[in-house]
Amino acid sequence: MASTETFKFILILLVAILALELIARRLRLPSAAALLAGGIAIAFLPGIPEVSFDPELVLTVFLPPLLMDGAFYTVWSEFRKYLGGILWLAVGAVVFTTFVVGVTVHWVLPSLPWAACFALGAVVSPPDAVAAKAVLGKVRLPRRLLVLLEGESLLNDATGLVLFRFAVAAALTGAFSTQAAVLSFAGLAVGGIVVGLVVGGLLVFALRYIDHVFLAITASCLSPWAAYIGGESLHVSGVMSVVACGIVFGWYQHDVFTANIRVRSTAFWEVMIFLLEALVFILIGFSLRGVVERLGGLGNAIDSLGVPLLAVLAAVILSRFFWIYATDYLRVPLGRLVGRHPAPPSPKASFLLSWAGMRGVVTLAIALSLPEAVPGRDLTLAAAFAVILVTVVVQGGTIAPVIRWLGLDRVERSASEHLTEAQALVLVDAAQLEAVKARAYDETGALIHPRLLEQYTYRVSIAERYAKAPETLGTGRMDHYDVVLAAIAAGRAELLRLHRSGRIHDELLHYLERDLDFQQIEAENDRQSPP
């Protein structure tokens, strides 16, 4: 397509994304499944041009910001606490799945070389950060399970990519060294972490001296690509580089961002991530057309590859179940050997972890990057799409009902070392009151800010009452903010009336409207805040 036609086509896809997202919300369907199905339907419409894309370009464009989005909001204390479990999933489960799928494919197709079978296994083994975020972002889960799944999605791409590269090299050269693979993986991971820490540190340092809103937002949005491309250019893991950079940036952004920059950058970032996630699933849907045409049509593809594809699907799903249940029951005796007392295994939690193994853009991109000379390339492409389709539509589409069926949507509120919202508010309001007291009197001791002192003293007293007996104030909380929102709406209506009648200038309208916007955002957030 010509450049102009390509741009028009992208605009059409964005309109389709809006329509599919609205349909998914109205029908309460998972967005990822709706976008994937929509991409497939659009791809086969008459007159739609064939879409081909460079897999390396897809990884470079989409993966860094989507990984950064997950790493940025990672709770470091929880990530560190459950790092052992995360590594069991991100490394152990991926390696085990690669092995099981490779053995299964060789059993079904004995003529296919072992290296090509394991290359296929490496393609379909890593669950995807994009697919996981698209699904997990809309469900309620106990913190441990959520941290395990999100942490796994951040790290397992590195494992899958390393396994894939070694399997392809073995398929092309006939040589493979387990020791070299392990050492290479360790070097890539450690090197990537170092690069990410450096890029994250430089970003935080630079943002301390950038006070312009748009420049700060631009610098922060460029950081995931800087980390990824920097890592890949130094021949280390770009995935690990982005994750390390995102964790560093997420930890220090509270110090380096002003309120204005944080609010605006969050809005911009959320829109960008929404569009990138949606385009990923649309492009995955489009890729089916190329796979089907390459295999001579859907009927021929099913006839020639139906049995191997079913075998791959079964191996992918069942191997994850086996690994997670086995490791969950083994961690108790293993923990006792080193003097720890881990929590007893939970069959329900293990089932959910096993079911939440959605594949996505990484599986598709590395499948498309498979060299033509590798045996079984058509099977690998078809298997990649089949695994993505089944895991996103079936597993991702049913994960919310599965959570409810298992009773895991009732998020535990057990004793924790963390403060409640009410307890934290008492400390925050008390700190604000002390700052007001220090400035409420002039040098002679005369009170010069009585209203501020009264206001902040009252806030502390309310916060203390709320912390001691939240039920006494919780009943009127919704009514209170309903009145506040009604007052804001009345003020907004009067402001528009004044503007429409020509009594105030547009500049004053925008200034006062922004003030009302902030009031409304604060009231709506407080109204929805958990007690």
N, C-alpha and C positions, 0 to 999 in steps of 0.2 A: 504493500500500500504506500501511496505517496504520504509525505509528512502531514499535509493538511487532512487527508483522509484518516490517517492514524489518530490525529488529535480529535477529529469528530467522533471516531469510533470509541475513544476513551471517554468522551463526554456521554455517549450513549450508555456505556457501561456504568458510569456514575449514576445516571438516571435509573438504570436497572437496579443498581444497589439500593437506592432509596426505596424503590417500589418493593423489592424483595424484603428489605428490612421492615417496612411497614406491614407487609403481609405476615411476616414471621411474628411480629409483635401482636398483631390482631388475632392470629390463630394460636398464639403462645407456642410457637415452634422454635427450636434452637436456630439461631441466626446462621451458624456455620452450615448446618444441613440445608437450610433454605437457599443460601447463596451458592452452595455447591450444586444443588439440583437446578437452580436457575442458570448457572453457568453451562451446565450440560444441555439444558433446553435451548438456550440461546445459540450455542455452538452449532447445533444441527438445524437451525432455521435456514430456509432457502435465502440465498443471497449474502449470507454472512461469510466474510473471507476467512480463510484458514489463518490461525494465529500460531506463530512459532516464536520462541524466545530462547535466548541464551541462558542455560541453567546457572552459569556462574554469575550472570547479571541478575538473575532472580534472587539468588542467595545474597548478593551484595546489596541490592536495593531493599529487600524486604526483611531479611533476617536481623540485621543489626538494630534497627529501631524497635522491632518487636521484642527482641531479647532485652534490650535496654529498659523497655517498659516494665517487664517482669522484674528485672534486677533492681530497678530504681525503687520499687515499693517492697522489696524483700526486707523482712524484719531480721536483722543480722543476728540477734540473740537467739531467735527460734531456728534460723538456718544453721547456726553453729551447733545448737542443741541436738538437732536431728540430722546432722551431717552424715553420720554413719548410715542411717536408713536411706538418706538421699543417694549416697554413693552405691548402696546395694541395688537401688533401682537404676540409677543413671549409668552405672558401669556394669554391675553384675547382671541385671536383667537384660540389658542390651547385648552383652556378650553371649549370654545363655540363649536368647532368642535367635541371634545370628547362627549359633551352632545348631540349634534344633531345626530351624528352617533349612539350613544347608543340608543337613542329614536327610530331612524329609524330601527335599527336591531331588537329591541324588537317588533316593529310594524309588521315587516315582519315575524319574528319568535317568536311569543308570548311565546313559551315554553322555550326559552333561558332565564336564570336568568338575572336580571337587572345588577348585578355586572359583569357578563361575557360580556354583551353588552357594558358596559362602558370600560371594559378592551380592547375590540376590538377598541373602539373609541380612547382610549389613544395610542394604537399601531399606528394607521394611522394618528393621528392628527398633529404631529410636522413635518413641512418641514425640509429638511435635509441640514446641512452645506456643505457637500460634493457635493450634487447635485446642490445646489444653486451656489457654487463657480465654479463648472464645466461649468455651463451655463452662469452665470453673468460675468465671467471673459472674455467673448468674445463678449460682446455687449456694446454699448454706451447708457448711461442713464443719466438723470439729477441727480446731486449729492444727492438731498434729497431722491429720490427713491432708489438709489443705497445704501445709508447709511441705510435706513429702512430695505431693504431686507437682506443686509449682517449682520446688527445688529440682526435682527430677527433670522437668521440662527445660530448665535452664542449662543443665550440664550434659544431658545425654546426647545432644547433637554432636558434641566433640567426640564422644566415643564412637558413634555411628560413622562419622566421617573418617576417622582414623582406620577403623575396621574395613571400610569400603576401599580406601586407597591401597591398603595392603592386599586385600583380596583381588582387586583389579590387577595390581602388579604381579601377583602370583599367577593369575589367569593368563597374563600376557607373556611372562618369563618362565613360569613353571617353578619359581623359587620362592620359598617362604621361610621366615625365621621367627619363631615365637618370641625369643629373647629380644630380637630387634624390634618387634612390634610393641612389646611392653615398654622397652626403653624409649622408643619413639613417642609413644603415648604420654609417658611421664614427662619427657622433654617438651612436647608440644603444650601440655597442660600447664606446666610450671612457667614456661616461657610466656604463654598467653596471659597468665595471671600477672606476671611482672609488667608486661606491656600495658595491661589494663590499669594496674595501679599507677603507673607513670602517667598515662593519659588522664585518668581521673584526677590525680593530684595536680597536674598542670591546669586542668579545667577549673578546679576549685580555686586555685591560685589566681587564675585570670579573672574569674567572676568577681573576686573581691575588689577588682579595680575597674570593672565595667558597670557603670551606674545607668547606662542608657537601656531602656526596656527592650527595644527591638534587637539591639546588639547582643544583649545577654541571652535572649531567647534564641537567636540565631546560633550563638556559640554552643548553647546546651543541646540544640537539635542536631548540630553537626558532630557532636561527641561520639555517638554510637558508630558512625561510619569511620571517624578518625581511629577509634579503637580497633574496629574490625579490619580495616585496610592496613593499619599499622601492624597488627599482628600477622596478617597473611603475608605482608611484604617482608617481614622478618622470619617467615617460614615457621611460625608458631601458631597456636590455635586462636583464630580470630573470635571464635565463640567464647572461649574462656576470657579473652581480652575484653569483650563487651560486657560480660557478666561482672568481672572484677571492677571495671570502670563504672558500671551502673550502681553497684553496691556502694562504692566510695562516694559517688555523686549524690545518691539518695541519702547517705548519712550526713553529708555536709551541706546539702542544699538549704537546710533550715538556718544555717549561719550566713550563707553568702547571698541568698535571695531576699530582696525586699518584698513587702507584702504585695506591692503593685506588680512586680516581675513574676512572683509566684502565681498570682491569680491569672494573669494574662498568659503565662507560659503553660500553665495547666490546661487552660481552655484550648490553646493552639495545639498542644501535644495530643490531647484526647481526640480532637477532630482528625489529626494526621494518622494516629494509630487506628482509628475506626476505618478510615478509607483504605489504609494499607492492608488491614486484616480482611476487609471485604474483597478487595481486589485479589488477594491471594486465593481465596476460595473460588472466586469467579474464574481465575486463570487455571486453577486445578480442574474445574469443570470443563473449560475449553480444551484442556489437554487430552480429554477422552477422544475427541474427534480425530486428532492426529494418530493416537494409538490404534483406534478402530480401523482407520484408513490404511495404516501401515500393515495391519494384519489381514487385510482383504475383506473387511466388513465385519459386522457384529456376529453374524452367523458363523463365519469361518473362525473367528476368534474363539467363540464358545466351543465349537466342535474340536478345534485343535488344542486348545489350552484350558478347557473347562476343568478337567480332572486335576492338572497341576495347580491351577488357581485355587480350587477348593482345598487342596492339600496345604498350600501356603497359608491360606486364611485360617485353617484349623491349627496349623503349627504356631502361627503368630499369636492367636488368642489363647490357646491352651498352654503354651510355654510360659506366658506371663502369669497365668493362674498358678501353674506348678511352682514357678520360682518364688512368687510372693507368699504363697501358703507355706512352702518349705522353709523359707528364711524366717518367716514370722514365728513358726514353731521352734526353729533352731536357735533363735536369738536368746531365748530364756536360759537354756542350759549353757550356751556359750557365754552369756553375761555372768552367770554364776561362777564360771571358771576364772574370771578376772575380778571377782569380788563385787560385781554389780547386781542390782535387783531390778531388772526390767519389768515393765508391766506385762501381765499375762497376754497371750495371743488373743486376738479378736477375730473370729471368723467373719463377722460382718464387715469390719474394716478391711480385712484382706480381700474380701469379695469386691468391695468398691475400688480398692487400689488396682485390682486385677482388671476390672471392667473399664477403668478410665485410662485406656491406652490408645488415645486417638493419634493417628498419623496425619501429616500435612505437607507443608511446602518443602521441608528438607528431604523427605522421602521422594517427592516428585522431582526435585532439582537434581539430586544425586543419581536418580534413575536416568534422567535425560542426559546427564553428563557421561554416561557409560560409553566407552569407546566402541565403535562399530565392530572392531576385531574381537571383542569379548564374546564367547559363545553364549547363546541363550539371551541375547539382548532383548529380543521381542518379548520373551516370557517375563523378563525383569520389568519392562515397561508396563506390561499388562498387569503383573502382580502388584506393582507399586500403586497403580490406580485402583485396582480392586480392593487392596488393603485400606487405602485412604477412604474410598467410598463407603465400605462397610463400617469401618471404625468411627468415621465422622457421623454418618447418617444413623446407623443402628446403635452403636455404643454411645456416641455423643448425644444422639437424639433421645435416648432413654435414660440417661444418667440421672436426670432429676427425679423421675418416678422410681428409679432403683434406690436412690438415696432415701426417698420417703418410705419405700417398702422395707428397707433395712432399719428404718427409724433413726438414721444418722442426721436428719435435718433438725433434730432437737439438740441444738448446740449446747454443750455442757457449760454450766456456770459454776464450776467447782472453785474451791479456794485457790487463790493465786497470789503471787508476790506482787502483782500489779494493782495499782489503785483503781477504784471505780471512777466513773465520770464525776460523780458528786464529790468524792474525796479529792480528786485532782483540782476541781474548780475551787474548793476551799483554799488550797495552797496558792493557786494562781491569783485569785481575788485578794488574798491577804498580801501577796507581793505587790500588787497594784495599789492597795491601800497604803502600804508603807511608803511607796514612791510618792503618792499624793500628799501624805502627811509631811514628808520632807520638804515639799514645795508649797504647802498651803499657808505658810506663815512667812511674813517678811522678816527683815533683820531685827526689827524691834519686837517681834513676837506677836504682831497683830495678824489676825486671820484675814487673808486676802482672797481665799478661794473656798468660801463656806459651802457653796452648792456642790462643788466637786467632792469635798470631804464628806458631805452628807450622802451623796450618791454612792460613793465607793464603800462607805461604812455600811450602808443599807445592803449593798451587794454581798458583802462578807457575811452579814447576819442571815440573809436568805440562803446563801450557800451552806452555812453551818447547819441551819435548820433542815435543809434538803438532804445533807449528808447523814444526819441523825435519823430522819424519818422521811425517806423519799416518797412514801405513799401519801403523806399529808399534802404535798405540793403536786404530786404527779397527776391527781385527778383533775386539777384545774389547769394543767399545762397546755392542753390542746385548746381549751377555750381562751386562755390568755393570748396565745399566738394567733388565734383566729381573729381576735379583736385587733391585734397589731396589724395583721395583713389587711383587714378591712380598712383601717385608718390609712395605710399606705395606698391602697387602691383609690380611696377618696381623694387623697392628695394628688395622685397621678391624674385622675380625671379632671381635677381643678386646674392642674398645670397645663394639660392639653387644651382645656377650654380657653385659658388665657392666651395660649399660643395661636389657636385657631381663630380667635377674635382679633388677633394682631396686637395684643397688649404687651407681649414680651417677645424679645428677639430670639432667633434660633440658638444663638450661643448660650443664652441664659437657660433656654429649654434643655439643651444637652447637659449643662452643668447641674441643674437641679434634678434632672432625670437620673443622672448617674448616682446622685446621693440617694434617691428613692430606690434605685436598683440595689445598692449595697444594703440598704435597710431590709429590703424584701429577701435578698439572699440570706442574710443573717437570721431573719425571722423563720424562713422556711427550713434552714438547717437546724435551728434550735427546736423547732416544732417536731422534726423527724428524729432528733437525737435520742438515743436509747436512754431510759431512766437509770 
